[in-house]
Amino acid sequence: MTSVPYEEPPPRETLGRRLSTYFYRHPRVALALLLALPLGLFVVVYLGSLSVLLMASVWNVDPFTSQVVHTFTLDNFSRLVHEDVYRTVAWRTIKMATFVTVADAVLAFPIAYYMARVASPRTRNLLVVAVLMPLWASYLVKAYAWRTILSGEGVLNWALGPLGLSFKGYSTAGLWLVFTYLWLPFMIIPIYAGLERIPQSLLEASADLGGRSLRTFVRVTLPLAFPAVVAGSIFTFSLTLGDYIAPTLITSQQFIGTLIYSNYGTNLPVAAAFTLVPIAVMIVYLLVAKQLKAFEAL
C-alpha cells in the first residue's frame, strides 16, 4: 500500500496578506500613506497658522471701533520701518540673542570638551544627566527662581554684599544672565555630540606630526567642532529671539516677544507684521548656518 505524500494547502489569501503584498511591491505608496498623517498635520497646523499670520499682517484696524478690518494694506510694514520704536526693539533683541549665543558657546565648549574627551564613562554619564536635568524643570519655575535671585535682597546681592558690590538684577544684564542659563544645555549637547564624533586617530596623527596640544586644538579640534557650535547657536539664538516671558519678569525694556504680546490685544495686524521680523532673521541665520555645515552636526 503506497502512501500519498501530504501537501500543505496554499496560504489563505486574506485581506491583510494582499495589502502586505501590495505595499511590498509598491514601497512609494506605503511611504506616502505612512507620512500622510504627520505631513497633513504639518501643513494644516504649522503652515496654515503661518498663512493666517501672513494674512493678518496685511489687514488693518478701524480707528473708531478698534476692530480688525479685512482690507489689504502695507501700512503695518511701513510702521515697522519708519517708527523708531520697532527698529530699536528689533535691534535690541538681536543684540541680546547674539550676546547670549556667544556667552553660551564660551561656557559650553570647555564643559562639552571635558565630557567628550577627558571624563571617564561614569563621570560622562553623570555630567550628561546634570546637563539635561534643568530641562526637566518647568520654564516658569526657573524664570521666577531667577527673578528671586536677581532681586535687591536676592542671593546674588547677598553674595556680593561683603565685597562692597551690588548688582541691579532687573536690567538688561540680568536678563542676559537668565537667558544664558536657560539655553546653556541647548548649546552643550550639540557641541558634545560634535566633539564625540571626532575620530581619535586625527588627534593622534596631529601628535605624531609634532603638533602640541594647543596647536592640535586650534588646527584640528576646533574646525571640526565648529559646525556643532553653529548648530547649538541656532537653538540659543532663536529661543532668545522669540522669548517674552523672561523679559517680562526681569526687565521693563521691550523686546520683540513682549512688544508682539502687548500689541496682540490692541493691534493684531501690527503684531502679526512684527512677528515676521524674527522669522526673517532666522531664515537668514539658517542660510548662514547651512553654509557653515551646521546641519551635519545635528
C-alpha positions in Angstrom: 0.0 0.0 0.0 1.6 3.3 -1.2 1.3 6.4 1.0 0.2 9.6 -0.7 2.5 12.4 0.2 0.8 15.2 2.2 0.8 18.6 0.7 0.1 21.6 2.8 -2.7 23.8 1.4 -1.6 27.1 -0.1 -1.8 30.0 2.4 -5.2 31.6 2.6 -5.4 34.9 0.7 -6.6 37.3 3.4 -7.1 41.0 3.0 -4.1 41.7 5.3 -1.9 39.4 3.2 -3.0 41.0 0.0 -2.3 44.5 1.4 1.1 43.5 2.7 2.0 42.1 -0.8 0.8 45.2 -2.5 2.8 47.5 -0.2 5.8 45.4 -0.6 5.6 45.7 -4.4 4.8 49.5 -4.2 7.1 51.0 -1.5 6.4 54.5 -2.5 2.7 54.1 -1.9 3.5 52.6 1.6 5.8 55.6 2.3 3.1 58.1 1.2 0.5 56.5 3.5 2.9 56.4 6.4 3.7 60.1 6.0 0.2 61.3 5.1 -1.0 62.0 8.7 2.1 63.8 10.0 2.5 65.8 6.8 -1.1 66.7 6.8 -0.9 67.9 10.4 2.3 69.9 9.5 0.5 71.6 6.5 -2.7 72.3 8.4 -1.3 73.3 11.8 2.1 74.9 11.1 1.9 76.2 7.5 -1.8 77.0 8.0 -1.1 79.1 11.0 1.7 80.9 9.3 -0.6 81.6 6.3 -3.2 83.1 8.7 -0.4 85.2 10.3 0.7 86.5 7.0 -2.8 87.4 6.0 -3.4 89.2 9.3 -0.2 91.3 8.8 -1.8 93.0 5.7 -5.1 93.8 7.4 -6.0 97.0 9.2 -7.7 98.2 12.3 -10.6 100.5 12.3 -9.6 103.6 14.3 -13.1 104.1 15.7 -14.2 100.6 16.6 -10.7 99.1 17.1 -11.9 96.1 15.1 -9.8 94.3 12.6 -10.8 95.2 9.0 -10.0 92.6 6.4 -8.7 95.1 3.8 -5.3 94.8 2.1 -2.7 97.3 3.3 1.1 97.5 3.7 0.8 100.3 6.4 1.8 97.8 9.1 5.2 97.1 7.4 5.7 100.8 6.8 5.3 101.4 10.5 7.9 98.8 11.3 10.4 100.6 9.0 9.7 104.2 9.8 8.8 104.2 13.6 11.9 104.2 15.8 10.4 102.0 18.5 10.2 98.9 16.3 13.7 99.3 14.9 15.1 99.9 18.4 13.3 96.9 19.8 14.3 94.6 16.9 18.0 95.7 17.2 18.0 95.3 21.0 16.6 91.8 20.7 19.1 90.7 18.0 22.0 92.1 20.1 20.7 90.2 23.2 20.4 87.0 21.2 23.9 87.4 19.9 25.4 88.1 23.3 23.6 85.1 24.8 24.8 82.9 22.0 28.4 83.9 22.4 28.3 83.5 26.2 26.7 80.1 25.9 29.3 79.0 23.3 32.2 80.2 25.6 30.7 78.4 28.6 29.6 75.2 26.8 32.7 74.4 24.9 35.0 73.5 27.8 32.2 71.6 29.5 31.4 69.6 26.4 35.1 69.0 25.7 35.6 67.6 29.2 32.6 65.4 28.8 33.6 64.1 25.4 37.4 63.9 25.6 38.6 63.8 29.3 35.9 62.4 31.6 35.6 58.7 32.3 32.5 56.9 31.1 30.9 57.1 34.6 31.7 60.8 35.0 30.5 61.5 31.5 27.1 59.9 32.1 26.7 61.8 35.3 27.5 65.1 33.5 25.1 64.3 30.8 22.3 63.8 33.4 23.4 67.0 35.1 23.2 69.0 31.8 19.8 67.6 31.0 18.3 67.9 34.4 17.5 71.6 34.2 15.4 70.8 31.1 13.1 68.7 33.2 12.1 71.6 35.4 9.4 74.0 34.3 10.4 77.1 32.4 8.3 79.3 34.6 9.8 77.9 37.8 13.3 78.7 36.5 12.3 82.1 35.4 10.7 83.0 38.7 13.7 81.5 40.6 16.0 83.8 38.7 13.7 86.7 39.4 14.1 86.0 43.1 17.9 85.5 42.8 18.3 88.9 41.0 16.1 90.9 43.3 17.6 93.5 45.6 17.5 91.1 48.6 18.3 88.1 46.5 21.1 85.6 46.7 23.3 87.4 44.2 23.4 90.7 46.0 23.7 88.8 49.3 26.9 87.2 48.0 28.3 90.5 46.6 27.5 92.5 49.7 30.6 91.5 51.7 32.7 92.7 48.7 31.1 96.1 48.7 29.4 95.3 45.4 25.8 95.3 44.2 24.1 94.2 41.0 21.0 95.6 39.5 19.3 92.4 38.7 16.2 93.7 37.0 18.0 95.0 34.0 19.3 94.0 30.5 22.4 92.5 32.1 20.2 90.5 34.5 18.1 89.3 31.5 21.4 88.3 29.8 22.3 86.1 32.7 18.9 84.5 32.8 18.9 83.7 29.1 22.5 82.4 29.3 21.5 80.0 32.0 18.2 78.9 30.4 19.6 78.0 27.0 23.1 76.7 28.0 22.0 73.0 27.8 20.9 73.6 24.2 24.5 74.6 23.4 26.3 71.9 25.4 24.6 68.9 23.9 25.3 69.7 20.2 28.9 70.6 20.9 29.3 67.4 23.0 27.9 65.3 20.1 30.2 67.0 17.6 33.3 66.5 19.7 32.5 62.9 20.4 32.3 62.2 16.7 35.8 63.5 16.0 38.0 60.4 15.3 40.7 59.9 17.9 43.1 58.9 15.0 43.1 62.5 13.8 44.3 63.8 17.1 46.9 61.0 17.3 48.0 61.9 13.8 48.5 65.5 14.7 50.5 64.5 17.7 52.7 62.2 15.6 53.4 65.1 13.2 54.7 67.2 16.1 51.5 69.2 16.9 51.3 70.2 20.5 48.0 70.1 22.5 47.2 73.8 21.8 48.1 73.6 18.1 46.0 70.4 17.7 43.1 72.0 19.4 43.2 75.1 17.2 44.0 73.4 13.9 42.1 70.1 14.2 39.5 70.0 17.1 38.1 73.5 16.8 37.5 73.4 13.0 35.8 70.0 13.2 33.7 71.1 16.2 32.7 74.5 14.7 29.6 73.2 12.8 28.4 71.8 16.1 28.8 75.2 17.8 26.8 76.8 14.9 24.2 74.1 15.4 23.9 74.9 19.1 23.7 78.6 18.3 20.6 78.0 16.2 18.8 77.0 19.4 20.1 79.7 21.7 19.7 82.5 19.1 16.1 81.5 18.1 14.9 80.9 21.6 16.2 84.2 22.8 14.8 86.0 19.7 11.2 85.0 20.4 11.0 84.7 24.2 8.7 87.1 26.0 8.2 85.6 29.5 11.7 86.2 30.9 11.9 89.8 29.6 8.5 90.4 31.2 9.7 89.1 34.6 13.3 90.5 34.6 13.3 93.9 32.9 11.0 96.7 31.9 12.6 97.2 28.5 10.7 96.0 25.4 11.9 93.1 23.3 10.3 91.5 20.2 8.4 89.0 22.1 7.0 91.4 24.7 6.1 94.0 22.0 4.2 91.4 20.0 2.4 90.3 23.1 1.4 93.9 24.1 0.2 94.6 20.6 -1.8 91.4 20.3 -4.8 92.6 22.1 -4.8 96.2 20.8 -3.4 96.0 17.2 -3.4 92.4 15.9 -2.2 93.3 12.3 0.9 95.2 13.6 1.7 92.3 16.0 1.4 89.9 13.1 3.6 92.0 10.9 6.2 92.4 13.7 6.2 88.6 14.1 7.6 88.3 10.6 10.8 90.1 11.7 12.2 87.2 13.8 11.1 84.8 11.1 13.0 86.7 8.5 16.1 87.0 10.8 16.0 83.2 11.5 15.7 82.4 7.8 18.9 84.4 7.1 20.6 82.8 10.2 19.7 79.3 8.9 21.0 80.1 5.5 24.3 81.2 7.0 24.3 78.1 9.3 23.8 75.9 6.2 26.8 77.4 4.5 28.8 76.6 7.7 27.6 73.0 7.5 25.9 73.2 10.9 23.1 70.7 9.9 25.7 68.0 9.5 26.3 68.2 13.3 22.6 67.8 14.2 
